[in-house]
C-alpha cells in the first residue's frame, strides 16, 4: 500500500455511537492514530470530522442536533481520539466543505448519482410505501427507479446529492487514504471518479486520488435481526448496544440476542447468522478473527458464548462510558477543543480551496 500521508474520515452526529460504529470505524481510527504516534518516521495527518451537514439530509430538531454533535465528539475523545494528535472538528465549521460541494455538484452527472446503491434503497422503500400491495419490487422494477420516477418525488434533494458532499469532504483535504466500511466503498469510488472528472475537465491535477482503506472488522449486525446491520435508527433499542449502555444493559441485550438450536459454536453467517454475529463482535473486540474465536469456543453452549461476548463488550465499553460521562459534564470544554481544531482544519481546507477556486474562475 502507498504511504499513508493524510487520512480523512467522518461520523454522523446521531448522538452516542453504537457498537457497530465503534468496532467498524472508531476503533480503526484510534489504531491509525496510535500507529502514527508510535512511528516517528511517519509524517501522517489525521482529519476526523463530525459531519453535521450530512445530518441535515433528514429533518432534525436543531437543539437535538447540537447536543448530539457534542455527544459524538465526546464519544470520539473517550474512545481514544486525541485532539492534540488528530484534527477533530465539526464539518459545518469549515465553509470550504460547502463551497467545494457546489463546485463538484455542478459537474457531477445525474446518472452517476442515480446509480448509488443507498439512493436506490431509499427509492425502493419510498415506492413500497406508495403501493397498497405488500409485494417486493422485482429486480427489473428496482433497476428502473431513478430521480425521475414517482417514488423520488417524496424524497429530498440532500439525500440524492449526499455523495457529492462526501466527495467534497475527502477531496478538500487531498486525503491519500479514507478508512470506510464495505457499505461506503461505492461512495469513495464515486469521489475518485468525480476527482478524475474534475481534473480532466479543467486540465489540471487538482485532486489527489484517495485510496480506500477497508476496515478490518466484520459488519456488526442487529441483536434482534442478525440479517440487518446494527443501527441507531432502529426503533427497537434492544437491537443495538451504545457506548453509554450500562454493564447490566449490555448483558441483558446479549442474553436476549437470537441464536439457534445447533450444538457447538461455529462461524457460518449464512447458516448461523445470530451466533456468527456474536462471534464477529467478540473477535473485533479481542483483535482476532471470527473463525479463530469459534474454534476457541467450539464446545461452548450458546449461553456460555453470550456470557463471553457480554464480558468482552463490558470490558471494552465501561472505561469509554465513564470517560464520556466525565467529558459531558463540561460541554463548554468539548466545544473549545473543537474550536481549536477547527482553526487547523480551516487553514488546510482554505489553502486548497484557493487553488480550486482559481482553477474554476472564482474568488477564494
Order of alpha helices (4+ residues) and beta strands (2+ residues): beta-alpha-beta-alpha-beta-alpha-alpha-alpha-alpha-alpha-beta-alpha-beta-alpha-alpha-alpha-alpha-alpha
